[in-house]
Amino acid sequence: MGVSQIKPIIVPEPPENGGTVTRLSWQKKDPHRCSVFLDDSFAFGLHVDVVSAHGLRKGVVLSLDDCLALLQEDVYYRALKRILSHLAYKPRTEKELQDRLDRLHVDASTRKQVMEKVRSMHLVHDERYAEEFARGRLRAYGPRRVVRELIQKGIPETLAEKTVVACNPHDDPDEHMAHVTEKAWNRYRTESDPRTRSRKTIGYLVRRGYDVEEIKVALSLIAP
């Protein structure tokens, strides 16, 4: 889902004067949520844990302030559900989750609660994320690009650089550099002008995250 498609969490308006609970019914689409009826009219939905924690049942009288407090407490469960759904697609960094909570318009207190819960579930761990990301990306891209991508995802620069060095899968960096440079050089074999071919080779490898000076050294060994 793109940024523009992320719907913020909106707290519904409760009845102006509150009311008496006349019915509670579990929602069909989400068994963890309960519809609350005040004075025989649907008022709002709440997570079942909120209902249970506050002992809501038929006959309980809720003031407007009571309703607002319940709805605010419910925001935590709605935000947590959205974050867990976000994590279901792929691992995320803490910054990515914080950014998602910002876009959900979640207040600071609720954001803190959600992040503490996610951490307690061991669903976010930036060092582990950085290692897994680096190992996968280094198979196809150079160290500079992988470090840059990690920083963009919220990994501190020092940790990103340290992780990329530690996770480099190539035992002999010079041999690997020679290999990728030769492949890139052959990519532009239809170029008749060696200078144009070299320029395109260097540009291609720089975009993939390799150091320009290392490229030039490797290129000097194969270019005419």
N, C-alpha and C positions, 0 to 999 in steps of 0.2 A: 504494500500500500504506500503510495507516494505521500510526501509531506502534506500536499494540499488536500488529500483524501482523509487525513487523520481527523476524526471527529472528537472534539474535546468532550470531557465529561461534564454534563449539565445537571445541576441539582434541581429537581422539580420543585415547583411551588406547592407547598402543602395548603390545606384549607386555612383560610384567614384566621379562624378562631379555634383551630384544632378540631377535636371531636372525640367521640367514644368509639372504641374498636368494636365493630359489629361482626366482622368476619376476617379470617385469615385463610388464604388459599395458596397452595404451592403452585408455582408457575410451570406450565407444561414445557416451555422451551428451555427452562433452566431450573432443574430441581433444587438448586442451591439458593433460589430466590423465592420470596413470598410476597404475595399481593396483600396489601393492608387496606381494609375498607373502614372508613370512618362514617358513622351515621348512615350506613347502608349504601355509601357511594365509594368507588375506588379512589383512594387517596394517593398512594405511591407504592413502590416496590422496595423491599429491603432484603439484604442477605439473611439467610436463616440464622446465622450466628448472632446477628444484631437482634433479631426477634427473640432468640433464646436468652441472650445476655440481659435483656431488659424485661424479660418475663411478660412479653406482650401476649395478650389473650383477650377473648371476648369480654367486654365490660370495662376494660382499662380506659381511663380518660386521659387524653393527651392534649396539652396546651400547644399553642403555636411554637413556643420555644422548645418544647419536647420534640415536636416533629422535626424542627430544624436541626436539633442535635442528633437525632437518629439518622437523618439523611446525610449529615456531614460524616458521621461514623461509617455510613454505608459507602461513601466515596472510596475509602481504603480498599474495600473488597472489589469494587468496580475497577479501580486502578490496577490492583494486583492481577485481576483476571486478564486485563488488557496487556499487561507486561508479560505474563506467562504465555499468552498467545503469541506475543512478539518473539519470545525466546524459543517457541516451538519450531519456528522456521530454521533458525540457526543460532549458534552462540553469539552473544553480544558483549561488548565492553561496558564497564560502569558508565562511561560517558554516553554511550549510545542509549542506555536505559534512562539516564537522567534527561537526555534530550527528548526521549519519547514522553516522559512524564511532564516535561515542560509543555509539550504540544497538546497534552491532555488537559492542560490548565489545572494541574494538581498543586495544592498548596504545599508549602515547605514541610510542615509537620507530617502530612500524609505521605509525601515523597520519601521522607526519612523512614517512616514505618514500612513502606513497600520495599525499599532497598534493603533494610535490615532483614525482612522476611526472605527476600530472594537470596541474600548472602547465607542465611541460615539453612537454606535448602541446597546450598552449594551449586547454584545455577549461574553464578557470575564469579569469575576469578581472572583478573587481567593478566597475570603472569602465565597461567595455563593457556588462556586465549592467545596471547602473543606467540607462545611456542607452537601451538597447533597451526596458527595462521602462517607463521614464518616457514614452517616445514613444508606446507603445501605450496606457498607462493614461490619459494626459492627453487622449486623444480623448473619453473618457467621464466622467472624474472631475476634481475640482478639485485644485490643487496641494497643499493640506494633507493630503488623503487619500493622495496618491501618495508624499509625503515620509514619512508615517507607515508606509505599507506597505513602503517601501524599508528603513527603520530596522528594522522587524520581521524583515526578511530578512537582517539583519546588515550592511547598508550604514551606514557612519558618518554621523551626523547632518549634519555639515558637507558631506560629499560628496553626500548625498541632496538637501539643499536647493540646492546649487550645480547639480546635474544637472537638477533639476526646472525651475529658472529657465532654464537653457540650452536645454532641450528643449521648452519651451512652444511649441506649434505655432500659437498665436494671435497674429497681428501686432498686434491692438488689444485688449488685455485688457479695457478698459471695454466695448467693443462685444460681446465674447464674453460678459462678465458679464450684459449686458443681454439677450442672446439666450437664455442658459440660464435666466435668471430668468423671462423671459416664457413659456418653455416650461413651467417648473415651475408658474407661476401658472395657466396654462391647464389644467394637470393636475388642478387642484382647482376647476374652473369650476362644478361642481355645488353648491359650498358657497355658501349664501345669505348667510352672515355674513362680511363682508370681513375682520374680525379673525381669524376661524378660518381663512379662506383664506390670509391672510398668515402665520399661525403655521405652518400645514402646509407652505407654500412654503419658509419659512425652514428648518424642520426637515429637509425633504427635501434641500435644497441643502447644508446643513451636513453631513449624513450622507455626501454625495457629495464632501466635501472642500473646499467653498468657504468663504471668510471671511464671518462673520456681518455685519460692518459693511459689506462690499462688497455683500452681498445686500440689506441694508436700503436702501442708496443706490440700487441698481438698481430695487428694488421701489417706492421712492417715486415713481419716474417713470412707473409703470404702474398702481399700485393706486389705487383711488378714495379 
